[in-house]
């Protein structure tokens, strides 16, 4: 049995047993606070502001001046919010089939677009433990990251950073690790998920995940995700790899598919 097949089997068993899947556990309804009340209740984290020049170089919002691209991310934000609110979901993984398809940029820009909504608070977590990119794309400077926490060298409060962007906090990662799927299934990761879920105001947690077909990381973590967003790249993602991904995605709550690098544009100043 291949590594991927074994991971699918384990994920299916976990979902059937109802263990570790936060989406399957009963949720406690929380009253929605006013914007002012939410801002007053929000905890303050260590400040690690992004670098505007780095953001512009990597095509990260809000440094983008391309109106059509900004509009596309707002449409994506609205559709994601509608589907997540309808299901009562609060966590979203973003993945693709292979490296270079734009899943990290999609995760970052989606998190930024979500935080632009005055009623939406966001955690952006770099969960690509073998090839972390979130801190790089944002140009953040920080002392500790996710793997420091997972290896027991930091506590959760020490790896969450205020970006200076309203309603957005980031958990970056700077140190790749081997045995990443084991870390994602560890008690430390479960503790972090519970801590993020308990924050007030409650936030949507956006996870930048590794590619689906290069490791078993997504499969190992999927039972703890409410939903998954799948990114494909026009002119790069092969049809056969999408076909290979379909069986795996069938085991997950797929919220939608993003077509990246599309040649179709609408540059109208209005629509």
JOUR-V82199 format. One record per pair of residues at least 6 apart in sequence whose ideal C-beta (glycine too) atoms are under 8 Angstrom apart, sorted by the first residue. I is the first residue (numbers start at 1). J is the second residue. Records with the same first field share a line. If there is no record, write none. Layout:
BEGIN
I: J, J
END
This chain:
BEGIN
1: 9
3: 216
4: 213, 216, 219, 248
6: 216
7: 181, 216, 219, 220
8: 219, 247, 248, 251
10: 219, 220
11: 219, 220, 222, 223, 251
12: 251
14: 20, 21, 223
15: 21, 24, 223, 251
18: 24, 25
19: 223
20: 190, 223, 224
21: 223, 224
22: 91, 193, 197, 224, 225, 226
23: 89, 91, 225, 226, 227, 253
27: 88
30: 202
32: 119
33: 41, 201
35: 118, 119
38: 121, 201
41: 200, 201
42: 121, 200, 201
43: 199, 200
44: 162
45: 157, 160, 161, 162, 169
46: 142, 158, 160, 161, 162
47: 161, 162, 164
48: 140, 141, 142, 161, 162, 163, 170, 172
49: 140, 163, 164
50: 60, 138, 139, 140, 163, 164, 165
51: 138, 139, 140
52: 63, 139
53: 139
54: 60, 136, 137, 138, 139
55: 61, 63, 137, 138, 139
56: 63, 64
58: 105, 136, 137
59: 69, 105
60: 105, 108, 109, 112, 137, 138
61: 70, 73, 108, 109, 112, 113
62: 70, 112, 116
64: 70
67: 267, 269
68: 265, 266, 267
71: 266
73: 109, 110, 112, 113
74: 113, 116
76: 110, 113, 258
77: 110, 113, 114, 116, 117
79: 256
80: 92, 110, 114, 229, 255, 256
81: 114, 117, 120
83: 89, 227, 255, 256
84: 90, 92, 204, 226, 227, 255
87: 226, 227, 253
89: 226, 227, 253, 255
90: 197, 202, 203, 204, 205, 226
91: 193, 197, 204, 205, 207, 224, 225, 226, 227
92: 204, 205, 206, 207, 225, 226, 227, 228, 229, 255
93: 127, 207, 209, 218, 221, 222, 225, 227, 228, 229
94: 103, 104, 106, 107, 110, 206, 207, 208, 209, 228, 229, 231
95: 103, 209, 210, 211, 212, 218, 228, 229, 230, 231
96: 102, 103, 211, 212, 230, 231, 232, 233, 237
97: 211, 212, 213, 232, 237, 241, 242, 244, 245
98: 211, 213, 214, 237, 241
99: 131, 211, 214
100: 233, 236
101: 211, 231, 232, 233, 236, 237, 260
102: 231, 233, 260, 261
103: 208, 209, 211, 231
104: 128, 133, 134, 137, 208
105: 137, 260
106: 229, 231, 258, 260
107: 124, 134, 206, 207, 208, 209
108: 124, 134, 137, 138, 208
110: 206, 229
111: 122, 124, 168, 206
112: 165, 168
114: 120, 122, 204, 206
115: 121, 122, 165, 166, 167, 168
118: 167
120: 167, 204
121: 167, 168, 201, 202, 203, 204
122: 167, 168, 169, 203, 204, 205, 206
123: 160, 169, 170, 171, 196, 199, 203, 204, 205, 206
124: 134, 168, 169, 170, 171, 206, 208
125: 134, 146, 170, 171, 196, 205, 206, 207, 208
126: 132, 133, 134, 135, 145, 146, 170, 171, 172, 173, 208
127: 146, 173, 184, 207, 208, 209, 210, 217, 221
128: 173, 208, 209, 210, 217
129: 146, 147, 150, 173, 176, 177, 180, 183, 184, 210, 217
130: 176, 177, 178, 180, 210, 215, 217
131: 176, 210
132: 145, 146, 172, 173, 174, 175, 176
133: 208
134: 140, 170, 172, 173, 208
135: 142, 145, 170, 172, 173, 174
138: 163, 170, 172
140: 161, 163, 170, 172
142: 161, 172, 174
143: 158
144: 153, 154, 158, 159
145: 159, 171, 172, 173, 174, 175
146: 159, 171, 172, 173
147: 173, 174, 175, 176, 177, 183
148: 154, 158, 159, 175
149: 155, 156, 158, 159, 188, 192
150: 177, 183, 186, 188, 189
151: 177, 183
152: 188
156: 191, 192, 195
159: 171, 172
160: 169, 170, 171
161: 169, 170, 171, 172
162: 169
163: 169, 170
169: 203
177: 183
180: 210, 215, 217
181: 215, 216, 217, 219, 220, 221
182: 220
183: 189
184: 217, 220, 221
185: 220, 221
189: 221, 224
190: 224
193: 224
196: 203, 205
197: 205
207: 221, 225
209: 217, 218, 221, 228
210: 217, 218
211: 218
212: 218, 230, 245, 248, 249
213: 241, 244, 245, 248
218: 228, 248
219: 248, 251
222: 228, 251, 252
225: 252, 253
226: 253
227: 252, 253, 254, 255
228: 249, 252, 253, 254, 255
229: 254, 255, 256, 257, 258
230: 245, 249, 254, 256, 257, 258
231: 257, 258, 260
232: 242, 257, 258, 259, 260
233: 259, 260, 261
234: 259, 260, 261, 262, 263
235: 261, 263
236: 261
END
